[in-house]
């Protein structure tokens, strides 16, 4: 039985991933977050919940016991969290990691949308880039996600760009990002040691349509 640890389980991407794993796999899910009371009742015997701090090595190490793949969608001190995850995975000899960062960390977004992103989140981007650097240098079997501006649209519709390519599109659904994570869990060789942008095709706008 495959066991997936979801770090930052109360986040919107993580909740989409939880639902996608429950609907499309038979995997057991370990959900890690600061306060379990914030989670909805998933009413599934495939879920185990553990509270903790993603910057605390003991907390993360204990949560990671006997898991096969780690999915991390976190915020805040993302560089510290990335290092803690890497260290805990090495203690537990867990190799496969999917780690969510941000679009724009490589100044890879062309045109007006790239300028708009910089006005919105430029202060956060250095920390997200540092987190990505830590993951890439970890020796783990990683995939880094750089999703476009996120929507709650109920659809799976996405395309992938590589790290050395200009970022494409302006938006993507959280459900699409979750679908990529589930595909990787089913096929761990998919996007192995890659750093990928995820966007909805044909959304090359100056900014997200609802902004």
Secondary structure, 3 states (H helix, E strand, C coil): CCEEEEECCCCHHHHHHHHHHHHHCCCEEEEEECCHHHCCCCCCCCEEEEECCCCCHHHHHHHCCCCCEEEECCCCCHHHHHHHHHHHHHHHCCCEEEEECCCCCCCCECHHHHHHHHHHHHHHHHHHHHHHHHHHCCCCEEEEEEECEEECCCCCCCEEECCCCCECCCEEEHHHHHHHHHHHHHCCCCCCCEEEEEECCCCCCCCCCCC
